[in-house]
């Protein structure tokens, strides 16, 4: 019976459950469709499909019908927008209850807690340093808890990404400090200073230029958006050239030579952060077990 035929039935009573082959079936239960022989083309197409029970109803003649949504239906999460055409009604004897053991266990996906954000403009010489570092890191096997992303000059995208509540954010960018080109730095920005004016007499900077990326401006914008900033690290590299007025594609030789070392440096920071997290977990377990426990 399809959706349109079901609408022709007048008095429908919803049921909270139904027993099929000795198994309690209710909304949310998984079933396999077993349409009776001699059905139409739709019955043939649906035979053997896995579906989720949406509701169970009883018509005015006392007959019970199971309303299902196919697991493979791309429109199953559209709510009322998917009606009609995405719900199907079957008699109780046309559905086979399935147990959780019938489905393979899918490991839970861990939410990333560490963000590695590449920053830079590939048309401005060594300013592309951060972009190149995360490009190389993207092909490495990393834990599920680590997200590596190239933000380029998209400051607003990075600010909004910080809303995801990362425990640690590692920014990778060209960072002039007057040292030899290719020199690497690890800097921990003073987050308290973000609320202070950039220069005496100036208002706090919260705006991001549409076609540029300044890490401090991004962090100030995130703070202005009431985003909680936790552990922020900046892996910087001393540039040799930022392209000049005409711009430049490609990194200078000393900065190019520093990229692989920067990848190793970022990975070591990730390992250090994860070790600290593991130590905290072990400390909590030890506290629960009590002093002197070794198990």
Secondary structure, 3 states (H helix, E strand, C coil): CCHHHHHCCCCCEEECCEEECCEEECCCCEEEECCCCCCCHHHHHHCCCEEEEEEEEECCCCCEEEEEEECCCCCCCCHHHHCCCCCEEEEHHHEEECCHHHCCCCCCCCCCCEEEEEECCCCEHHHHHHHHHHHHHCCCCCCCCEEEEEEECCHHHHHHHHHHCCCEEEEEEECCCCCCCCCEEEECCCHHHHHCCCCCCCCCCCCCCCCCCCHHHHHHHHHHCCCCCCEEEEEEECCCCCCCCCCECCCCHHHHHHHHHHHHHHHHHHHHHHHHHHHHHHHHHHHHHCCCCCC
